[in-house]
Amino acid sequence: MEPVDVAFALLGVGALLAGILPRMLERRPLSMPIAFLGLGMLVFVLPTGLPTPDPLRWPELTTHLTEVGVIVALMGAGLKIDRPLSWARWSSTWRLLAIAMPLCIAAVALLGWWWAGLVPAAALLLGAALAPTDPVLASDVQVGEPTDVEDSEDEVRFALTSEAGLNDGLAFPFVYAAIAIATTSLAPSDWLAHWLTVDVVWKLAAGVGGGLLVGWLLGKLFFRAPSKLRLARHSEGFLALAATFLAYGLVEVIGGYGFLAVFVAARAIRSAERTHEFHSVLHDFAEQVERLLTVLLLLLFGGAVVGGLLAPLTWPAALVGLALVLVIRPLAGWLSLRGAPGRTAEHWVISLFGIRGVGSFYYLAYATSKTEFPQAELLWATVGLVVVVSVVAHGIAATPVMQLLDRAGERTGDRAEAEPATQPVPAG
């Protein structure tokens, strides 16, 4: 039995289950990520001859696989948000990004240094890698397909989707700070000026500006070009990948944050012709590719878990990871949403469902491939534990909690339902 043949069979089974399971698990307290994580663990326990998918052994491959998974998910997230961008309408998002995320980074880094015994650079990397909510594994708590109604989204699903779309890029400066400290020293004089000017100001500006430019140009090509070149007429979904790789690659070439650029480009494409049906075509294709990549990554992650990824874990490090999921994120999220749109129940749900996943793996793989971090094995074990706990706990809770919230009428943001009296009454 050749391992490559087993791999082909496993990928075929995974792809088939990716089409079946969402229908079978719909409205049940079990998520697709849980199923594939379990399947990956089962397959790699069996004597199949498949090599152990160890991210420490294959750092470059891990980086690029997770990288592709994240950027495809970011394009899908940007396309499916109906709510136009504005300071007031996106109030929950800004609060989560400006308050909750830095609080989570600081708390995890402090606990990682003080309690888990990590050196400062490794502790900061742990905080930065675990800070972003994940756009890949959070489909159960995100908004649905694009619609023609700007205010169709409830505050919970909107906040979690928009936060996941933006915080993957905004956590990057903290990853670079950890790399700088590991490369030079803890003394700010050795790295702070370069970090502020290049890693914060320039890379963020290039990410936003490049994403806007690419999205604007593609919007013109999709919806405003002469008839024969107007790509929206042909309903070719693979153009979602073209937009994803163009935005990401071009912005990375000029030294910007490609994650940020992909989400911004998706929002710019959406705003070019907000109600066009082509957005659904692009989104559906991106979602299908994302689902296949998610299956692959979860199978490999399950194999890494049974292959010993969590073996270096210590009790202090495990408690830091559990504290993030159960205490730090919920409290930081709730504090950041005080005064934001929505009801108290909605704020708690947003705070509790800060799902960690593929983005955390990417940041850790990227940083450890750039420079040597002490205690890298412990970092991987801690992040692996957090993702396992997040996949299982959030996967079980997501469906019943969202159903309970919907049945209780605890929804804010759906103006179409909340204000039926404002609809015009036909004459006669």
ROROVEX-37033 format. One record per residue (C-alpha): residue number from 1; residue in one letter; x negated, y negated, z. Coordinates in nm, 3 decimals. Last residue first. Layout:
% residues N
ATOM   k r      px      py      pz
ATOM NUM a       X       Y       Z
...
% end
This chain:
% residues 428
ATOM   k r      px      py      pz
ATOM 428 g   5.486  -5.145  -0.492
ATOM 427 a   5.134  -5.261  -0.416
ATOM 426 p   4.869  -5.017  -0.293
ATOM 425 v   4.748  -5.081   0.065
ATOM 424 p   4.381  -5.173   0.096
ATOM 423 q   4.183  -4.984   0.361
ATOM 422 t   4.115  -5.182   0.678
ATOM 421 a   4.366  -4.985   0.881
ATOM 420 p   4.158  -4.672   0.844
ATOM 419 e   3.891  -4.820   1.071
ATOM 418 a   3.721  -4.539   1.261
ATOM 417 e   3.741  -4.282   0.985
ATOM 416 a   3.578  -4.481   0.704
ATOM 415 r   3.368  -4.661   0.961
ATOM 414 d   3.190  -4.344   1.056
ATOM 413 g   2.912  -4.498   1.263
ATOM 412 t   2.996  -4.376   1.609
ATOM 411 r   3.120  -4.031   1.695
ATOM 410 e   3.225  -3.897   2.033
ATOM 409 g   3.560  -3.771   1.909
ATOM 408 a   3.549  -3.484   2.158
ATOM 407 r   3.576  -3.235   1.873
ATOM 406 d   3.273  -3.388   1.699
ATOM 405 l   3.057  -3.386   2.011
ATOM 404 l   3.156  -3.029   2.091
ATOM 403 q   3.075  -2.919   1.737
ATOM 402 m   2.738  -3.097   1.753
ATOM 401 v   2.658  -2.928   2.083
ATOM 400 p   2.773  -2.585   1.961
ATOM 399 t   2.564  -2.605   1.642
ATOM 398 a   2.244  -2.753   1.786
ATOM 397 a   2.208  -2.548   2.105
ATOM 396 i   2.070  -2.221   1.969
ATOM 395 g   1.835  -2.384   1.720
ATOM 394 h   1.733  -2.652   1.969
ATOM 393 a   1.624  -2.395   2.224
ATOM 392 v   1.469  -2.146   1.980
ATOM 391 v   1.294  -2.381   1.738
ATOM 390 s   1.191  -2.621   2.016
ATOM 389 v   1.050  -2.345   2.238
ATOM 388 v   0.855  -2.196   1.947
ATOM 387 v   0.737  -2.543   1.838
ATOM 386 v   0.621  -2.632   2.189
ATOM 385 l   0.438  -2.302   2.226
ATOM 384 g   0.256  -2.349   1.896
ATOM 383 v   0.156  -2.703   1.994
ATOM 382 t   0.007  -2.572   2.317
ATOM 381 a  -0.173  -2.281   2.149
ATOM 380 w  -0.312  -2.504   1.877
ATOM 379 l  -0.444  -2.754   2.133
ATOM 378 l  -0.592  -2.473   2.343
ATOM 377 e  -0.779  -2.337   2.042
ATOM 376 a  -0.909  -2.686   1.960
ATOM 375 q  -1.062  -2.714   2.310
ATOM 374 p  -1.326  -2.962   2.195
ATOM 373 f  -1.237  -3.132   1.868
ATOM 372 e  -1.470  -3.107   1.570
ATOM 371 t  -1.403  -3.351   1.292
ATOM 370 k  -1.191  -3.386   0.979
ATOM 369 s  -1.050  -3.031   0.970
ATOM 368 t  -0.936  -3.061   1.333
ATOM 367 a  -0.746  -3.379   1.251
ATOM 366 y  -0.564  -3.241   0.947
ATOM 365 a  -0.471  -2.911   1.111
ATOM 364 l  -0.332  -3.088   1.417
ATOM 363 y  -0.142  -3.342   1.213
ATOM 362 y   0.001  -3.075   0.985
ATOM 361 f   0.105  -2.844   1.268
ATOM 360 s   0.294  -3.128   1.436
ATOM 359 g   0.470  -3.208   1.109
ATOM 358 v   0.583  -2.845   1.080
ATOM 357 g   0.781  -2.843   1.403
ATOM 356 r   0.909  -3.047   1.693
ATOM 355 i   1.280  -3.122   1.730
ATOM 354 g   1.377  -3.439   1.916
ATOM 353 f   1.724  -3.308   1.988
ATOM 352 l   1.759  -3.412   2.352
ATOM 351 s   1.733  -3.786   2.293
ATOM 350 i   1.983  -3.792   2.008
ATOM 349 v   2.224  -3.581   2.213
ATOM 348 w   2.182  -3.809   2.515
ATOM 347 h   2.248  -4.122   2.309
ATOM 346 e   2.558  -3.965   2.156
ATOM 345 a   2.699  -3.885   2.498
ATOM 344 t   2.634  -4.243   2.612
ATOM 343 r   2.825  -4.388   2.318
ATOM 342 g   2.682  -4.536   2.003
ATOM 341 p   2.502  -4.846   1.890
ATOM 340 a   2.191  -4.932   2.093
ATOM 339 g   2.204  -5.108   2.432
ATOM 338 r   1.994  -4.840   2.603
ATOM 337 l   1.862  -4.627   2.317
ATOM 336 s   1.492  -4.651   2.409
ATOM 335 l   1.561  -4.533   2.764
ATOM 334 w   1.752  -4.228   2.639
ATOM 333 g   1.481  -4.135   2.393
ATOM 332 a   1.205  -4.168   2.651
ATOM 331 l   1.405  -3.962   2.902
ATOM 330 p   1.491  -3.683   2.657
ATOM 329 r   1.140  -3.684   2.502
ATOM 328 i   0.958  -3.665   2.836
ATOM 327 v   1.179  -3.416   3.024
ATOM 326 l   1.269  -3.088   2.850
ATOM 325 v   1.069  -3.089   2.529
ATOM 324 l   0.769  -3.290   2.649
ATOM 323 a   0.764  -3.125   2.991
ATOM 322 l   0.756  -2.784   2.825
ATOM 321 g   0.440  -2.879   2.640
ATOM 320 v   0.273  -3.021   2.951
ATOM 319 l   0.378  -2.710   3.147
ATOM 318 a   0.214  -2.487   2.887
ATOM 317 a  -0.108  -2.690   2.912
ATOM 316 p  -0.113  -2.650   3.292
ATOM 315 w  -0.035  -2.276   3.264
ATOM 314 t  -0.312  -2.214   3.013
ATOM 313 l  -0.269  -2.113   2.650
ATOM 312 p  -0.570  -1.946   2.481
ATOM 311 a  -0.351  -1.648   2.373
ATOM 310 l  -0.079  -1.856   2.203
ATOM 309 l  -0.214  -1.810   1.849
ATOM 308 g  -0.278  -1.440   1.913
ATOM 307 g  -0.167  -1.261   1.598
ATOM 306 v   0.192  -1.233   1.724
ATOM 305 v   0.218  -1.612   1.711
ATOM 304 a   0.025  -1.646   1.386
ATOM 303 g   0.259  -1.400   1.214
ATOM 302 g   0.563  -1.598   1.330
ATOM 301 f   0.396  -1.911   1.196
ATOM 300 l   0.336  -1.743   0.861
ATOM 299 l   0.702  -1.643   0.834
ATOM 298 l   0.802  -1.991   0.947
ATOM 297 l   0.585  -2.158   0.683
ATOM 296 l   0.715  -1.940   0.400
ATOM 295 v   1.082  -1.982   0.498
ATOM 294 t   1.036  -2.357   0.535
ATOM 293 l   0.878  -2.375   0.191
ATOM 292 l   1.182  -2.200   0.043
ATOM 291 r   1.420  -2.432   0.228
ATOM 290 e   1.228  -2.742   0.119
ATOM 289 v   1.246  -2.631  -0.245
ATOM 288 q   1.621  -2.588  -0.214
ATOM 287 e   1.658  -2.922  -0.033
ATOM 286 a   1.456  -3.105  -0.297
ATOM 285 f   1.679  -2.960  -0.568
ATOM 284 d   1.996  -3.056  -0.384
ATOM 283 h   1.867  -3.408  -0.312
ATOM 282 l   1.776  -3.479  -0.673
ATOM 281 v   2.114  -3.358  -0.801
ATOM 280 s   2.297  -3.544  -0.524
ATOM 279 h   2.113  -3.862  -0.613
ATOM 278 f   2.213  -3.810  -0.978
ATOM 277 e   2.577  -3.864  -0.875
ATOM 276 h   2.519  -4.241  -0.873
ATOM 275 t   2.655  -4.425  -0.567
ATOM 274 r   2.350  -4.626  -0.461
ATOM 273 e   2.201  -4.719  -0.794
ATOM 272 a   1.856  -4.866  -0.719
ATOM 271 s   1.917  -4.828  -0.343
ATOM 270 r   1.867  -4.452  -0.355
ATOM 269 i   1.542  -4.483  -0.547
ATOM 268 a   1.416  -4.737  -0.292
ATOM 267 r   1.515  -4.508  -0.002
ATOM 266 a   1.329  -4.218  -0.164
ATOM 265 a   1.025  -4.439  -0.219
ATOM 264 v   1.028  -4.539   0.148
ATOM 263 f   1.038  -4.172   0.254
ATOM 262 v   0.754  -4.078   0.021
ATOM 261 a   0.543  -4.384   0.109
ATOM 260 l   0.557  -4.315   0.483
ATOM 259 f   0.422  -3.966   0.433
ATOM 258 g   0.160  -4.101   0.192
ATOM 257 y   0.000  -4.330   0.447
ATOM 256 g  -0.232  -4.555   0.251
ATOM 255 g  -0.588  -4.509   0.124
ATOM 254 i  -0.544  -4.611  -0.239
ATOM 253 v  -0.544  -4.246  -0.352
ATOM 252 e  -0.306  -4.154  -0.069
ATOM 251 v  -0.055  -4.404  -0.208
ATOM 250 l  -0.078  -4.256  -0.556
ATOM 249 g  -0.051  -3.896  -0.435
ATOM 248 y   0.246  -3.939  -0.201
ATOM 247 a   0.460  -4.156  -0.425
ATOM 246 l   0.384  -3.953  -0.735
ATOM 245 f   0.416  -3.619  -0.556
ATOM 244 t   0.759  -3.695  -0.417
ATOM 243 a   0.897  -3.868  -0.727
ATOM 242 a   0.789  -3.581  -0.950
ATOM 241 l   0.928  -3.333  -0.698
ATOM 240 a   1.266  -3.507  -0.709
ATOM 239 l   1.233  -3.497  -1.088
ATOM 238 f   1.290  -3.122  -1.053
ATOM 237 g   1.660  -3.200  -1.025
ATOM 236 e   1.717  -3.265  -1.392
ATOM 235 s   2.056  -3.433  -1.428
ATOM 234 h   1.999  -3.543  -1.791
ATOM 233 r   2.172  -3.882  -1.770
ATOM 232 a   1.966  -3.979  -1.464
ATOM 231 l   1.655  -3.970  -1.681
ATOM 230 r   1.740  -4.282  -1.879
ATOM 229 l   1.484  -4.239  -2.155
ATOM 228 k   1.731  -4.185  -2.440
ATOM 227 s   1.967  -4.458  -2.311
ATOM 226 p   1.713  -4.730  -2.255
ATOM 225 a   1.588  -4.742  -1.893
ATOM 224 r   1.806  -4.872  -1.608
ATOM 223 f   1.906  -4.567  -1.399
ATOM 222 f   1.621  -4.316  -1.372
ATOM 221 l   1.340  -4.529  -1.513
ATOM 220 k   1.440  -4.838  -1.316
ATOM 219 g   1.476  -4.632  -0.999
ATOM 218 l   1.137  -4.475  -1.073
ATOM 217 l   0.978  -4.820  -1.086
ATOM 216 w   1.149  -4.931  -0.763
ATOM 215 g   1.059  -4.609  -0.582
ATOM 214 v   0.694  -4.634  -0.688
ATOM 213 l   0.677  -4.999  -0.581
ATOM 212 l   0.859  -4.947  -0.251
ATOM 211 g   0.643  -4.647  -0.163
ATOM 210 g   0.327  -4.837  -0.246
ATOM 209 g   0.430  -5.131  -0.031
ATOM 208 v   0.533  -4.920   0.269
ATOM 207 g   0.234  -4.687   0.259
ATOM 206 a  -0.011  -4.961   0.162
ATOM 205 a   0.108  -5.178   0.450
ATOM 204 l   0.081  -4.888   0.696
ATOM 203 k  -0.268  -4.795   0.569
ATOM 202 w  -0.391  -5.154   0.575
ATOM 201 v  -0.263  -5.263   0.915
ATOM 200 v  -0.302  -4.952   1.129
ATOM 199 d  -0.584  -4.731   1.003
ATOM 198 v  -0.775  -5.012   0.833
ATOM 197 t  -0.762  -5.329   1.043
ATOM 196 l  -0.666  -5.183   1.380
ATOM 195 w  -0.881  -4.869   1.355
ATOM 194 h  -1.182  -5.057   1.222
ATOM 193 a  -1.167  -5.301   1.514
ATOM 192 l  -1.104  -5.028   1.775
ATOM 191 w  -1.385  -4.787   1.679
ATOM 190 d  -1.715  -4.839   1.863
ATOM 189 s  -1.611  -5.138   2.074
ATOM 188 p  -1.320  -4.933   2.210
ATOM 187 a  -1.561  -4.707   2.408
ATOM 186 l  -1.423  -4.352   2.404
ATOM 185 s  -1.697  -4.240   2.172
ATOM 184 t  -1.781  -4.187   1.805
ATOM 183 t  -1.633  -3.887   1.620
ATOM 182 a  -1.391  -3.764   1.888
ATOM 181 i  -1.278  -4.121   1.960
ATOM 180 a  -1.230  -4.194   1.590
ATOM 179 i  -1.038  -3.869   1.533
ATOM 178 a  -0.808  -3.950   1.826
ATOM 177 a  -0.748  -4.299   1.688
ATOM 176 y  -0.678  -4.147   1.347
ATOM 175 v  -0.410  -3.928   1.500
ATOM 174 f  -0.266  -4.237   1.670
ATOM 173 p  -0.252  -4.418   1.336
ATOM 172 f  -0.069  -4.116   1.185
ATOM 171 a   0.232  -4.127   1.417
ATOM 170 l   0.400  -4.389   1.197
ATOM 169 g   0.403  -4.164   0.892
ATOM 168 d   0.583  -3.873   1.054
ATOM 167 n   0.792  -4.128   1.242
ATOM 166 l   0.976  -4.254   0.938
ATOM 165 g   1.189  -3.974   0.796
ATOM 164 a   1.233  -3.795   1.128
ATOM 163 e   1.372  -4.115   1.281
ATOM 162 s   1.606  -4.163   0.984
ATOM 161 t   1.746  -3.813   1.017
ATOM 160 l   1.779  -3.816   1.397
ATOM 159 a   1.944  -4.158   1.399
ATOM 158 f   2.186  -4.074   1.117
ATOM 157 r   2.295  -3.743   1.265
ATOM 156 v   2.365  -3.897   1.605
ATOM 155 e   2.514  -4.224   1.480
ATOM 154 d   2.782  -4.063   1.264
ATOM 153 e   2.738  -4.094   0.892
ATOM 152 s   3.007  -4.204   0.643
ATOM 151 d   2.920  -4.573   0.661
ATOM 150 e   2.790  -4.627   0.308
ATOM 149 v   3.051  -4.406   0.141
ATOM 148 d   2.955  -4.276  -0.205
ATOM 147 t   2.799  -3.960  -0.064
ATOM 146 p   2.451  -3.809  -0.037
ATOM 145 e   2.444  -3.457   0.112
ATOM 144 g   2.457  -3.398   0.485
ATOM 143 v   2.317  -3.594   0.778
ATOM 142 q   2.078  -3.422   1.018
ATOM 141 v   2.133  -3.209   1.327
ATOM 140 d   2.131  -2.863   1.166
ATOM 139 s   1.864  -2.969   0.915
ATOM 138 a   1.604  -3.029   1.188
ATOM 137 l   1.332  -2.780   1.091
ATOM 136 v   1.167  -2.977   0.809
ATOM 135 p   1.220  -3.341   0.910
ATOM 134 d   1.042  -3.289   1.244
ATOM 133 t   1.048  -3.532   1.533
ATOM 132 p   0.713  -3.701   1.565
ATOM 131 a   0.523  -3.719   1.896
ATOM 130 l   0.371  -3.370   1.921
ATOM 129 a   0.071  -3.440   1.698
ATOM 128 a   0.009  -3.782   1.853
ATOM 127 g   0.022  -3.656   2.212
ATOM 126 l  -0.202  -3.357   2.137
ATOM 125 l  -0.445  -3.581   1.949
ATOM 124 l  -0.459  -3.816   2.247
ATOM 123 a  -0.539  -3.525   2.481
ATOM 122 a  -0.805  -3.395   2.241
ATOM 121 a  -0.977  -3.733   2.227
ATOM 120 p  -0.952  -3.783   2.604
ATOM 119 v  -1.095  -3.439   2.700
ATOM 118 l  -0.824  -3.190   2.796
ATOM 117 g  -0.790  -3.080   3.158
ATOM 116 a  -0.422  -2.978   3.144
ATOM 115 w  -0.311  -3.211   3.427
ATOM 114 w  -0.499  -3.539   3.388
ATOM 113 w  -0.597  -3.527   3.021
ATOM 112 g  -0.293  -3.349   2.877
ATOM 111 l  -0.066  -3.531   3.120
ATOM 110 l  -0.196  -3.868   3.002
ATOM 109 a  -0.183  -3.770   2.635
ATOM 108 v   0.168  -3.629   2.673
ATOM 107 a   0.293  -3.944   2.849
ATOM 106 a   0.124  -4.188   2.611
ATOM 105 i   0.242  -4.011   2.296
ATOM 104 c   0.598  -3.974   2.429
ATOM 103 l   0.613  -4.341   2.532
ATOM 102 p   0.479  -4.444   2.190
ATOM 101 m   0.756  -4.239   2.020
ATOM 100 a   1.044  -4.355   2.242
ATOM  99 i   0.981  -4.730   2.221
ATOM  98 a   0.900  -4.852   1.870
ATOM  97 l   1.017  -4.551   1.670
ATOM  96 l   1.324  -4.459   1.873
ATOM  95 r   1.423  -4.823   1.904
ATOM  94 w   1.378  -4.888   1.533
ATOM  93 t   1.594  -4.588   1.448
ATOM  92 s   1.875  -4.681   1.684
ATOM  91 s   1.892  -5.031   1.535
ATOM  90 w   1.916  -4.908   1.178
ATOM  89 r   2.242  -5.090   1.105
ATOM  88 a   2.116  -5.408   1.273
ATOM  87 w   1.775  -5.436   1.108
ATOM  86 s   1.900  -5.328   0.767
ATOM  85 l   1.855  -5.035   0.532
ATOM  84 p   2.171  -4.918   0.362
ATOM  83 r   2.350  -4.620   0.525
ATOM  82 d   2.393  -4.325   0.289
ATOM  81 i   2.095  -4.119   0.406
ATOM  80 k   2.061  -3.823   0.169
ATOM  79 l   1.777  -3.948  -0.050
ATOM  78 g   1.536  -4.038   0.230
ATOM  77 a   1.579  -3.705   0.405
ATOM  76 g   1.525  -3.509   0.084
ATOM  75 m   1.207  -3.701   0.007
ATOM  74 l   1.083  -3.649   0.362
ATOM  73 a   1.149  -3.274   0.342
ATOM  72 v   0.938  -3.251   0.027
ATOM  71 i   0.662  -3.448   0.203
ATOM  70 v   0.665  -3.225   0.511
ATOM  69 g   0.648  -2.889   0.337
ATOM  68 v   0.372  -3.008   0.104
ATOM  67 e   0.158  -3.118   0.399
ATOM  66 t   0.229  -2.800   0.593
ATOM  65 l   0.086  -2.593   0.309
ATOM  64 h  -0.201  -2.836   0.255
ATOM  63 t  -0.322  -2.849   0.613
ATOM  62 t  -0.283  -2.477   0.676
ATOM  61 l  -0.485  -2.398   0.364
ATOM  60 e  -0.759  -2.635   0.478
ATOM  59 p  -0.765  -2.500   0.834
ATOM  58 w  -0.778  -2.127   0.744
ATOM  57 r  -0.949  -1.961   1.042
ATOM  56 l  -0.803  -2.196   1.301
ATOM  55 p  -0.463  -2.172   1.130
ATOM  54 d  -0.464  -1.790   1.177
ATOM  53 p  -0.228  -1.620   0.932
ATOM  52 t  -0.330  -1.263   1.029
ATOM  51 p  -0.412  -1.070   0.713
ATOM  50 l  -0.136  -0.845   0.575
ATOM  49 g  -0.219  -0.475   0.602
ATOM  48 t   0.145  -0.382   0.656
ATOM  47 p   0.098  -0.211   0.992
ATOM  46 l   0.401  -0.380   1.157
ATOM  45 v   0.344  -0.667   1.400
ATOM  44 f   0.309  -0.907   1.105
ATOM  43 v   0.655  -0.823   0.975
ATOM  42 l   0.829  -0.853   1.312
ATOM  41 m   0.677  -1.190   1.404
ATOM  40 g   0.763  -1.329   1.061
ATOM  39 l   1.119  -1.201   1.090
ATOM  38 g   1.158  -1.364   1.432
ATOM  37 l   1.040  -1.701   1.299
ATOM  36 f   1.266  -1.645   1.001
ATOM  35 a   1.577  -1.591   1.213
ATOM  34 i   1.500  -1.875   1.454
ATOM  33 p   1.441  -2.116   1.163
ATOM  32 m   1.781  -2.016   1.012
ATOM  31 s   1.967  -2.125   1.324
ATOM  30 l   2.179  -1.943   1.579
ATOM  29 p   2.472  -2.076   1.782
ATOM  28 r   2.717  -2.008   1.496
ATOM  27 r   2.898  -2.271   1.287
ATOM  26 e   2.721  -2.153   0.970
ATOM  25 l   2.496  -1.856   1.042
ATOM  24 m   2.625  -1.637   0.759
ATOM  23 r   2.637  -1.918   0.503
ATOM  22 p   2.288  -2.049   0.591
ATOM  21 l   2.164  -1.687   0.602
ATOM  20 i   2.234  -1.584   0.244
ATOM  19 g   2.026  -1.815   0.025
ATOM  18 a   1.723  -1.822   0.253
ATOM  17 l   1.771  -1.448   0.298
ATOM  16 l   1.702  -1.397  -0.072
ATOM  15 a   1.393  -1.618  -0.059
ATOM  14 g   1.262  -1.432   0.246
ATOM  13 v   1.323  -1.092   0.091
ATOM  12 g   1.137  -1.198  -0.222
ATOM  11 l   0.854  -1.350  -0.020
ATOM  10 l   0.821  -1.029   0.180
ATOM   9 a   0.816  -0.816  -0.136
ATOM   8 f   0.545  -1.034  -0.289
ATOM   7 a   0.341  -1.022   0.033
ATOM   6 v   0.375  -0.644   0.056
ATOM   5 d   0.244  -0.618  -0.299
ATOM   4 v  -0.050  -0.843  -0.207
ATOM   3 p  -0.123  -0.627   0.099
ATOM   2 e  -0.166  -0.317  -0.123
ATOM   1 m   0.000   0.000   0.000
% end
